Amino acid sequence: FEHLTPVKIEKCFEAATKEWYRLRAASIHERRKQEHKEKAELAGAENA
């Protein structure tokens, strides 16, 4: 770890944080899509 400068660590951390937010946003988006689909299926079942 000695060869890592604070700047390198910060860049690494920044990249990891951005990736984490991106993945989190993607998973929230997927969950919303799934919920929407389930609601539509429930509504369809009630109308049937």
mmCIF file of the N, C-alpha and C atoms, coordinates in Angstrom:
data_MODEL
# 
_entry.id   MODEL 
# 
loop_
_atom_site.group_PDB 
_atom_site.id 
_atom_site.type_symbol 
_atom_site.label_atom_id 
_atom_site.label_alt_id 
_atom_site.label_comp_id 
_atom_site.label_asym_id 
_atom_site.label_entity_id 
_atom_site.label_seq_id 
_atom_site.pdbx_PDB_ins_code 
_atom_site.Cartn_x 
_atom_site.Cartn_y 
_atom_site.Cartn_z 
_atom_site.occupancy 
_atom_site.B_iso_or_equiv 
_atom_site.pdbx_formal_charge 
_atom_site.auth_seq_id 
_atom_site.auth_comp_id 
_atom_site.auth_asym_id 
_atom_site.auth_atom_id 
_atom_site.pdbx_PDB_model_num 
ATOM 1   N N  . PHE A 1 1  ? 0.815   -1.216  0.000   1.00 0.00 ? 1  PHE A N  1 
ATOM 2   C CA . PHE A 1 1  ? 0.000   0.000   0.000   1.00 0.00 ? 1  PHE A CA 1 
ATOM 3   C C  . PHE A 1 1  ? 0.853   1.272   0.000   1.00 0.00 ? 1  PHE A C  1 
ATOM 4   N N  . GLU A 1 2  ? 2.133   1.123   0.367   1.00 0.00 ? 2  GLU A N  1 
ATOM 5   C CA . GLU A 1 2  ? 2.998   2.293   0.492   1.00 0.00 ? 2  GLU A CA 1 
ATOM 6   C C  . GLU A 1 2  ? 3.105   3.086   -0.812  1.00 0.00 ? 2  GLU A C  1 
ATOM 7   N N  . HIS A 1 3  ? 3.080   2.373   -1.943  1.00 0.00 ? 3  HIS A N  1 
ATOM 8   C CA . HIS A 1 3  ? 3.281   3.068   -3.218  1.00 0.00 ? 3  HIS A CA 1 
ATOM 9   C C  . HIS A 1 3  ? 2.038   3.836   -3.671  1.00 0.00 ? 3  HIS A C  1 
ATOM 10  N N  . LEU A 1 4  ? 0.923   3.637   -3.007  1.00 0.00 ? 4  LEU A N  1 
ATOM 11  C CA . LEU A 1 4  ? -0.290  4.365   -3.367  1.00 0.00 ? 4  LEU A CA 1 
ATOM 12  C C  . LEU A 1 4  ? -0.292  5.743   -2.716  1.00 0.00 ? 4  LEU A C  1 
ATOM 13  N N  . THR A 1 5  ? -0.356  6.768   -3.561  1.00 0.00 ? 5  THR A N  1 
ATOM 14  C CA . THR A 1 5  ? -0.428  8.127   -3.029  1.00 0.00 ? 5  THR A CA 1 
ATOM 15  C C  . THR A 1 5  ? -1.882  8.437   -2.669  1.00 0.00 ? 5  THR A C  1 
ATOM 16  N N  . PRO A 1 6  ? -2.100  9.411   -1.805  1.00 0.00 ? 6  PRO A N  1 
ATOM 17  C CA . PRO A 1 6  ? -3.479  9.789   -1.467  1.00 0.00 ? 6  PRO A CA 1 
ATOM 18  C C  . PRO A 1 6  ? -4.320  10.125  -2.702  1.00 0.00 ? 6  PRO A C  1 
ATOM 19  N N  . VAL A 1 7  ? -3.678  10.724  -3.696  1.00 0.00 ? 7  VAL A N  1 
ATOM 20  C CA . VAL A 1 7  ? -4.411  11.074  -4.920  1.00 0.00 ? 7  VAL A CA 1 
ATOM 21  C C  . VAL A 1 7  ? -4.895  9.812   -5.628  1.00 0.00 ? 7  VAL A C  1 
ATOM 22  N N  . LYS A 1 8  ? -4.006  8.814   -5.728  1.00 0.00 ? 8  LYS A N  1 
ATOM 23  C CA . LYS A 1 8  ? -4.383  7.549   -6.370  1.00 0.00 ? 8  LYS A CA 1 
ATOM 24  C C  . LYS A 1 8  ? -5.528  6.886   -5.622  1.00 0.00 ? 8  LYS A C  1 
ATOM 25  N N  . ILE A 1 9  ? -5.429  6.899   -4.294  1.00 0.00 ? 9  ILE A N  1 
ATOM 26  C CA . ILE A 1 9  ? -6.475  6.288   -3.471  1.00 0.00 ? 9  ILE A CA 1 
ATOM 27  C C  . ILE A 1 9  ? -7.798  7.016   -3.697  1.00 0.00 ? 9  ILE A C  1 
ATOM 28  N N  . GLU A 1 10 ? -7.727  8.353   -3.739  1.00 0.00 ? 10 GLU A N  1 
ATOM 29  C CA . GLU A 1 10 ? -8.930  9.154   -3.928  1.00 0.00 ? 10 GLU A CA 1 
ATOM 30  C C  . GLU A 1 10 ? -9.570  8.861   -5.282  1.00 0.00 ? 10 GLU A C  1 
ATOM 31  N N  . LYS A 1 11 ? -8.746  8.762   -6.329  1.00 0.00 ? 11 LYS A N  1 
ATOM 32  C CA . LYS A 1 11 ? -9.259  8.464   -7.669  1.00 0.00 ? 11 LYS A CA 1 
ATOM 33  C C  . LYS A 1 11 ? -9.946  7.102   -7.672  1.00 0.00 ? 11 LYS A C  1 
ATOM 34  N N  . CYS A 1 12 ? -9.312  6.144   -7.025  1.00 0.00 ? 12 CYS A N  1 
ATOM 35  C CA . CYS A 1 12 ? -9.856  4.796   -6.920  1.00 0.00 ? 12 CYS A CA 1 
ATOM 36  C C  . CYS A 1 12 ? -11.202 4.819   -6.211  1.00 0.00 ? 12 CYS A C  1 
ATOM 37  N N  . PHE A 1 13 ? -11.230 5.537   -5.102  1.00 0.00 ? 13 PHE A N  1 
ATOM 38  C CA . PHE A 1 13 ? -12.434 5.626   -4.287  1.00 0.00 ? 13 PHE A CA 1 
ATOM 39  C C  . PHE A 1 13 ? -13.555 6.291   -5.079  1.00 0.00 ? 13 PHE A C  1 
ATOM 40  N N  . GLU A 1 14 ? -13.202 7.350   -5.812  1.00 0.00 ? 14 GLU A N  1 
ATOM 41  C CA . GLU A 1 14 ? -14.168 8.083   -6.622  1.00 0.00 ? 14 GLU A CA 1 
ATOM 42  C C  . GLU A 1 14 ? -14.783 7.170   -7.674  1.00 0.00 ? 14 GLU A C  1 
ATOM 43  N N  . ALA A 1 15 ? -13.929 6.398   -8.344  1.00 0.00 ? 15 ALA A N  1 
ATOM 44  C CA . ALA A 1 15 ? -14.397 5.479   -9.380  1.00 0.00 ? 15 ALA A CA 1 
ATOM 45  C C  . ALA A 1 15 ? -15.316 4.421   -8.778  1.00 0.00 ? 15 ALA A C  1 
ATOM 46  N N  . ALA A 1 16 ? -14.929 3.899   -7.626  1.00 0.00 ? 16 ALA A N  1 
ATOM 47  C CA . ALA A 1 16 ? -15.731 2.874   -6.961  1.00 0.00 ? 16 ALA A CA 1 
ATOM 48  C C  . ALA A 1 16 ? -17.078 3.441   -6.529  1.00 0.00 ? 16 ALA A C  1 
ATOM 49  N N  . THR A 1 17 ? -17.065 4.670   -6.021  1.00 0.00 ? 17 THR A N  1 
ATOM 50  C CA . THR A 1 17 ? -18.301 5.314   -5.579  1.00 0.00 ? 17 THR A CA 1 
ATOM 51  C C  . THR A 1 17 ? -19.237 5.538   -6.759  1.00 0.00 ? 17 THR A C  1 
ATOM 52  N N  . LYS A 1 18 ? -18.691 6.031   -7.868  1.00 0.00 ? 18 LYS A N  1 
ATOM 53  C CA . LYS A 1 18 ? -19.506 6.258   -9.066  1.00 0.00 ? 18 LYS A CA 1 
ATOM 54  C C  . LYS A 1 18 ? -20.122 4.956   -9.543  1.00 0.00 ? 18 LYS A C  1 
ATOM 55  N N  . GLU A 1 19 ? -19.317 3.905   -9.564  1.00 0.00 ? 19 GLU A N  1 
ATOM 56  C CA . GLU A 1 19 ? -19.790 2.593   -10.006 1.00 0.00 ? 19 GLU A CA 1 
ATOM 57  C C  . GLU A 1 19 ? -20.894 2.097   -9.075  1.00 0.00 ? 19 GLU A C  1 
ATOM 58  N N  . TRP A 1 20 ? -20.695 2.295   -7.774  1.00 0.00 ? 20 TRP A N  1 
ATOM 59  C CA . TRP A 1 20 ? -21.689 1.859   -6.791  1.00 0.00 ? 20 TRP A CA 1 
ATOM 60  C C  . TRP A 1 20 ? -23.017 2.581   -7.020  1.00 0.00 ? 20 TRP A C  1 
ATOM 61  N N  . TYR A 1 21 ? -22.957 3.903   -7.234  1.00 0.00 ? 21 TYR A N  1 
ATOM 62  C CA . TYR A 1 21 ? -24.185 4.662   -7.481  1.00 0.00 ? 21 TYR A CA 1 
ATOM 63  C C  . TYR A 1 21 ? -24.859 4.206   -8.765  1.00 0.00 ? 21 TYR A C  1 
ATOM 64  N N  . ARG A 1 22 ? -24.037 3.921   -9.793  1.00 0.00 ? 22 ARG A N  1 
ATOM 65  C CA . ARG A 1 22 ? -24.578 3.481   -11.074 1.00 0.00 ? 22 ARG A CA 1 
ATOM 66  C C  . ARG A 1 22 ? -25.308 2.148   -10.908 1.00 0.00 ? 22 ARG A C  1 
ATOM 67  N N  . LEU A 1 23 ? -24.670 1.212   -10.214 1.00 0.00 ? 23 LEU A N  1 
ATOM 68  C CA . LEU A 1 23 ? -25.277 -0.104  -10.000 1.00 0.00 ? 23 LEU A CA 1 
ATOM 69  C C  . LEU A 1 23 ? -26.534 0.017   -9.152  1.00 0.00 ? 23 LEU A C  1 
ATOM 70  N N  . ARG A 1 24 ? -26.475 0.887   -8.142  1.00 0.00 ? 24 ARG A N  1 
ATOM 71  C CA . ARG A 1 24 ? -27.615 1.075   -7.255  1.00 0.00 ? 24 ARG A CA 1 
ATOM 72  C C  . ARG A 1 24 ? -28.787 1.662   -8.039  1.00 0.00 ? 24 ARG A C  1 
ATOM 73  N N  . ALA A 1 25 ? -28.498 2.653   -8.876  1.00 0.00 ? 25 ALA A N  1 
ATOM 74  C CA . ALA A 1 25 ? -29.546 3.263   -9.689  1.00 0.00 ? 25 ALA A CA 1 
ATOM 75  C C  . ALA A 1 25 ? -30.145 2.226   -10.630 1.00 0.00 ? 25 ALA A C  1 
ATOM 76  N N  . ALA A 1 26 ? -29.293 1.385   -11.206 1.00 0.00 ? 26 ALA A N  1 
ATOM 77  C CA . ALA A 1 26 ? -29.759 0.352   -12.127 1.00 0.00 ? 26 ALA A CA 1 
ATOM 78  C C  . ALA A 1 26 ? -30.658 -0.651  -11.407 1.00 0.00 ? 26 ALA A C  1 
ATOM 79  N N  . SER A 1 27 ? -30.275 -1.039  -10.196 1.00 0.00 ? 27 SER A N  1 
ATOM 80  C CA . SER A 1 27 ? -31.076 -2.029  -9.475  1.00 0.00 ? 27 SER A CA 1 
ATOM 81  C C  . SER A 1 27 ? -32.405 -1.428  -9.022  1.00 0.00 ? 27 SER A C  1 
ATOM 82  N N  . ILE A 1 28 ? -32.409 -0.144  -8.659  1.00 0.00 ? 28 ILE A N  1 
ATOM 83  C CA . ILE A 1 28 ? -33.662 0.527   -8.289  1.00 0.00 ? 28 ILE A CA 1 
ATOM 84  C C  . ILE A 1 28 ? -34.572 0.583   -9.510  1.00 0.00 ? 28 ILE A C  1 
ATOM 85  N N  . HIS A 1 29 ? -33.997 0.897   -10.662 1.00 0.00 ? 29 HIS A N  1 
ATOM 86  C CA . HIS A 1 29 ? -34.755 0.961   -11.908 1.00 0.00 ? 29 HIS A CA 1 
ATOM 87  C C  . HIS A 1 29 ? -35.382 -0.395  -12.222 1.00 0.00 ? 29 HIS A C  1 
ATOM 88  N N  . GLU A 1 30 ? -34.593 -1.457  -12.081 1.00 0.00 ? 30 GLU A N  1 
ATOM 89  C CA . GLU A 1 30 ? -35.089 -2.813  -12.336 1.00 0.00 ? 30 GLU A CA 1 
ATOM 90  C C  . GLU A 1 30 ? -36.231 -3.163  -11.389 1.00 0.00 ? 30 GLU A C  1 
ATOM 91  N N  . ARG A 1 31 ? -36.067 -2.808  -10.107 1.00 0.00 ? 31 ARG A N  1 
ATOM 92  C CA . ARG A 1 31 ? -37.085 -3.119  -9.115  1.00 0.00 ? 31 ARG A CA 1 
ATOM 93  C C  . ARG A 1 31 ? -38.385 -2.380  -9.442  1.00 0.00 ? 31 ARG A C  1 
ATOM 94  N N  . ARG A 1 32 ? -38.275 -1.113  -9.857  1.00 0.00 ? 32 ARG A N  1 
ATOM 95  C CA . ARG A 1 32 ? -39.464 -0.329  -10.209 1.00 0.00 ? 32 ARG A CA 1 
ATOM 96  C C  . ARG A 1 32 ? -40.188 -0.967  -11.383 1.00 0.00 ? 32 ARG A C  1 
ATOM 97  N N  . LYS A 1 33 ? -39.392 -1.395  -12.379 1.00 0.00 ? 33 LYS A N  1 
ATOM 98  C CA . LYS A 1 33 ? -39.972 -2.047  -13.555 1.00 0.00 ? 33 LYS A CA 1 
ATOM 99  C C  . LYS A 1 33 ? -40.718 -3.308  -13.134 1.00 0.00 ? 33 LYS A C  1 
ATOM 100 N N  . GLN A 1 34 ? -40.090 -4.086  -12.243 1.00 0.00 ? 34 GLN A N  1 
ATOM 101 C CA . GLN A 1 34 ? -40.678 -5.333  -11.762 1.00 0.00 ? 34 GLN A CA 1 
ATOM 102 C C  . GLN A 1 34 ? -41.977 -5.051  -11.010 1.00 0.00 ? 34 GLN A C  1 
ATOM 103 N N  . GLU A 1 35 ? -41.976 -4.043  -10.141 1.00 0.00 ? 35 GLU A N  1 
ATOM 104 C CA . GLU A 1 35 ? -43.170 -3.682  -9.377  1.00 0.00 ? 35 GLU A CA 1 
ATOM 105 C C  . GLU A 1 35 ? -44.290 -3.261  -10.319 1.00 0.00 ? 35 GLU A C  1 
ATOM 106 N N  . HIS A 1 36 ? -43.941 -2.492  -11.331 1.00 0.00 ? 36 HIS A N  1 
ATOM 107 C CA . HIS A 1 36 ? -44.919 -2.011  -12.301 1.00 0.00 ? 36 HIS A CA 1 
ATOM 108 C C  . HIS A 1 36 ? -45.571 -3.195  -13.015 1.00 0.00 ? 36 HIS A C  1 
ATOM 109 N N  . LYS A 1 37 ? -44.723 -4.155  -13.387 1.00 0.00 ? 37 LYS A N  1 
ATOM 110 C CA . LYS A 1 37 ? -45.192 -5.356  -14.073 1.00 0.00 ? 37 LYS A CA 1 
ATOM 111 C C  . LYS A 1 37 ? -46.143 -6.145  -13.169 1.00 0.00 ? 37 LYS A C  1 
ATOM 112 N N  . GLU A 1 38 ? -45.762 -6.307  -11.903 1.00 0.00 ? 38 GLU A N  1 
ATOM 113 C CA . GLU A 1 38 ? -46.596 -7.051  -10.962 1.00 0.00 ? 38 GLU A CA 1 
ATOM 114 C C  . GLU A 1 38 ? -47.936 -6.362  -10.748 1.00 0.00 ? 38 GLU A C  1 
ATOM 115 N N  . LYS A 1 39 ? -47.923 -5.028  -10.654 1.00 0.00 ? 39 LYS A N  1 
ATOM 116 C CA . LYS A 1 39 ? -49.170 -4.277  -10.487 1.00 0.00 ? 39 LYS A CA 1 
ATOM 117 C C  . LYS A 1 39 ? -50.065 -4.468  -11.699 1.00 0.00 ? 39 LYS A C  1 
ATOM 118 N N  . ALA A 1 40 ? -49.466 -4.437  -12.874 1.00 0.00 ? 40 ALA A N  1 
ATOM 119 C CA . ALA A 1 40 ? -50.232 -4.618  -14.103 1.00 0.00 ? 40 ALA A CA 1 
ATOM 120 C C  . ALA A 1 40 ? -50.840 -6.017  -14.145 1.00 0.00 ? 40 ALA A C  1 
ATOM 121 N N  . GLU A 1 41 ? -50.063 -7.012  -13.715 1.00 0.00 ? 41 GLU A N  1 
ATOM 122 C CA . GLU A 1 41 ? -50.568 -8.389  -13.695 1.00 0.00 ? 41 GLU A CA 1 
ATOM 123 C C  . GLU A 1 41 ? -51.703 -8.530  -12.688 1.00 0.00 ? 41 GLU A C  1 
ATOM 124 N N  . LEU A 1 42 ? -51.566 -7.883  -11.525 1.00 0.00 ? 42 LEU A N  1 
ATOM 125 C CA . LEU A 1 42 ? -52.619 -7.920  -10.508 1.00 0.00 ? 42 LEU A CA 1 
ATOM 126 C C  . LEU A 1 42 ? -53.887 -7.261  -11.049 1.00 0.00 ? 42 LEU A C  1 
ATOM 127 N N  . ALA A 1 43 ? -53.727 -6.114  -11.681 1.00 0.00 ? 43 ALA A N  1 
ATOM 128 C CA . ALA A 1 43 ? -54.868 -5.404  -12.251 1.00 0.00 ? 43 ALA A CA 1 
ATOM 129 C C  . ALA A 1 43 ? -55.536 -6.265  -13.316 1.00 0.00 ? 43 ALA A C  1 
ATOM 130 N N  . GLY A 1 44 ? -54.717 -6.935  -14.127 1.00 0.00 ? 44 GLY A N  1 
ATOM 131 C CA . GLY A 1 44 ? -55.244 -7.815  -15.169 1.00 0.00 ? 44 GLY A CA 1 
ATOM 132 C C  . GLY A 1 44 ? -56.015 -8.974  -14.567 1.00 0.00 ? 44 GLY A C  1 
ATOM 133 N N  . ALA A 1 45 ? -55.507 -9.522  -13.471 1.00 0.00 ? 45 ALA A N  1 
ATOM 134 C CA . ALA A 1 45 ? -56.162 -10.650 -12.812 1.00 0.00 ? 45 ALA A CA 1 
ATOM 135 C C  . ALA A 1 45 ? -57.498 -10.213 -12.211 1.00 0.00 ? 45 ALA A C  1 
ATOM 136 N N  . GLU A 1 46 ? -57.541 -8.996  -11.676 1.00 0.00 ? 46 GLU A N  1 
ATOM 137 C CA . GLU A 1 46 ? -58.778 -8.485  -11.082 1.00 0.00 ? 46 GLU A CA 1 
ATOM 138 C C  . GLU A 1 46 ? -59.825 -8.224  -12.152 1.00 0.00 ? 46 GLU A C  1 
ATOM 139 N N  . ASN A 1 47 ? -59.378 -7.787  -13.319 1.00 0.00 ? 47 ASN A N  1 
ATOM 140 C CA . ASN A 1 47 ? -60.314 -7.470  -14.402 1.00 0.00 ? 47 ASN A CA 1 
ATOM 141 C C  . ASN A 1 47 ? -60.827 -8.717  -15.094 1.00 0.00 ? 47 ASN A C  1 
ATOM 142 N N  . ALA A 1 48 ? -60.087 -9.804  -15.011 1.00 0.00 ? 48 ALA A N  1 
ATOM 143 C CA . ALA A 1 48 ? -60.437 -11.028 -15.723 1.00 0.00 ? 48 ALA A CA 1 
ATOM 144 C C  . ALA A 1 48 ? -61.713 -11.654 -15.160 1.00 0.00 ? 48 ALA A C  1 
# 
